């Protein structure tokens, strides 16, 4: 059991029960993975029964990289994800809502999502101050379509539709090379959406039968903010960040790092959904995050996180700021 994190984390960042393999010949390096997610992770499809604690998805893939020069390492990879979840049918997804609204129809729904990813990009640096990481990926595969007609709300037959989606992530870091380890970061994230979906990740309310599913959905981990934290699907995100260790000359606080991130969010397709109700307006809002990491001793560390999201015109739930606060203490022994 181990965490497998590929490149920027756009496609794969999961704890896998399985095996990894690395082989190097000259400047070439091959990384391979084969395994299954641990059961207790949360699935990307929140409409599937057991999505919160019973997830079985298999991953098989490899990444080939080449160290052209010490400063640049381009790569290509392929990854296959197979859906082996046991809970692949729900006879009544609206059961809870039916208790409040008895007139709602029964909409039995099956769930299945097989995908593959072909990616490429490069990591490295320009001189001593600028680090970069670029990851671009095409997603294919097949998915079961939505189980009801959005116009009438009546049950319809589900079919397998092709997935045809794309995403990209570009990061730049500027290192000041000072005693405080000051760093500036800029990141641009792009992920396609699908305008005939009602929800960008779920099968219930998902792709309409007989059409390609253009919504990008993967199993990575990208920093999309603390308070808003949207899925990487139908999303344009611009992030600017800064961090420093301001009290290096003070013994007690010499390993205290503080930082901030500013996020701007917009839909890739204004009339396509995200993972919460929105209008056809594309502007989702912005967020400010603050954080502190304090390594008090070699065995004791403290982390503080605070984020506030200011919803844009596209958000329909409400326009009140959303706050998120987290603190954690780690004791190693």
C-alpha positions, 0 to 999 in steps of 0.5 A, spaced: 500 500 500 503 506 497 501 513 495 502 513 487 503 521 485 504 522 477 507 528 475 503 534 477 497 530 480 493 531 474 491 524 473 493 520 478 494 521 486 491 515 489 493 510 495 494 503 491 494 496 493 499 493 488 506 494 485 510 499 482 516 498 478 522 503 476 527 501 471 533 506 468 537 505 462 542 511 460 537 517 460 531 513 460 526 512 466 520 507 466 515 508 471 510 502 472 504 501 476 498 496 477 494 495 483 487 497 486 484 503 490 484 501 497 476 500 499 475 506 504 477 512 499 471 516 496 469 515 489 469 521 484 461 519 482 458 521 489 451 518 486 453 511 486 451 507 492 457 506 497 461 511 494 464 514 500 467 507 503 467 502 498 471 503 492 474 498 487 478 501 481 484 498 478 489 502 475 495 499 470 500 504 466 507 506 465 510 513 464 517 513 460 521 520 461 528 522 458 533 526 461 535 531 455 539 535 460 540 536 467 535 541 467 529 538 463 525 531 463 520 530 458 515 524 459 509 521 456 505 516 459 499 511 459 494 509 464 488 505 464 482 505 469 477 499 470 471 500 474 470 494 478 465 497 484 460 492 486 455 497 487 453 498 480 446 499 480 441 503 485 433 501 484 431 508 487 437 514 487 431 519 489 429 514 495 431 520 500 427 525 496 421 521 495 420 521 503 419 529 502 416 529 495 412 522 494 410 524 487 417 523 484 418 518 479 423 512 480 429 512 476 433 506 477 440 507 475 446 503 473 453 505 474 460 504 470 466 508 468 472 505 464 477 510 462 484 511 459 489 517 459 494 519 454 499 524 457 505 528 456 509 534 458 516 536 461 519 538 468 525 542 470 528 548 471 530 555 467 537 557 471 537 557 478 531 561 480 525 558 475 522 551 476 516 549 471 512 543 470 507 542 464 502 536 464 497 535 458 492 529 457 487 526 453 482 522 456 478 516 453 474 510 455 466 509 456 461 511 461 454 509 462 449 515 460 444 518 464 438 514 467 432 519 466 430 525 461 432 532 463 426 535 460 420 530 462 424 527 468 422 520 466 426 513 466 430 512 459 435 506 457 442 507 459 447 506 454 455 506 453 458 512 451 465 514 449 469 519 453 472 524 449 476 529 454 482 533 455 486 537 461 492 541 462 496 543 468 502 548 468 506 551 474 511 556 474 515 557 481 520 563 482 525 561 487 529 567 490 534 563 493 534 567 499 535 565 507 528 565 508 526 560 502 521 565 499 518 562 493 512 565 488 508 560 484 503 561 478 499 555 476 494 555 470 489 549 470 484 547 464 479 541 464 473 540 459 466 539 461 460 537 457 454 541 456 448 536 456 450 533 463 447 535 469 452 533 474 460 533 471 462 527 475 456 523 476 452 517 472 446 520 475 444 526 472 450 525 467 452 524 460 446 524 455 445 517 451 448 517 444 453 523 445 460 523 447 462 525 454 466 531 454 467 532 461 474 530 464 474 526 470 480 523 473 483 520 479 489 526 481 490 531 486 490 538 484 490 544 489 483 547 487 483 551 494 480 549 501 473 552 501 471 551 494 475 546 492 471 544 485 473 537 482 478 538 476 472 538 471 469 543 466 474 548 470 479 554 468 483 555 474 488 560 475 492 560 482 498 565 484 501 563 491 507 566 495 511 562 501 517 564 506 520 562 512 520 569 515 523 568 522 529 564 520 534 568 525 529 566 531 531 559 534 524 557 536 521 559 529 526 558 524 522 552 521 516 556 521 513 557 513 507 562 512 504 562 505 498 564 501 494 562 495 489 566 491 485 562 486 480 565 480 475 560 478 471 560 471 468 554 467 471 551 461 464 551 458 459 556 461 453 552 459 456 546 462 455 543 469 460 543 475 459 539 481 454 543 484 448 547 481 450 553 477 447 557 472 449 558 465 454 564 467 461 562 467 464 566 473 465 561 479 468 566 484 475 567 487 478 564 493 484 567 498 487 561 502 492 562 508 497 557 511 502 556 516 507 550 517 511 550 523 516 544 525 517 546 532 522 540 533 524 534 529 518 530 532 513 535 533 509 540 527 503 544 527 499 546 520 494 551 520 490 552 514 484 558 513 480 559 506 475 564 504 471 563 497 467 568 494 462 566 490 461 568 483 455 569 478 454 562 476 453 559 483 446 558 485 446 556 492 448 562 495 453 568 495 455 568 502 462 567 503 464 560 505 470 559 510 474 553 511 479 552 517 483 547 519 489 545 524 493 539 525 498 537 530 503 531 528 507 528 533 512 522 530 515 517 535 
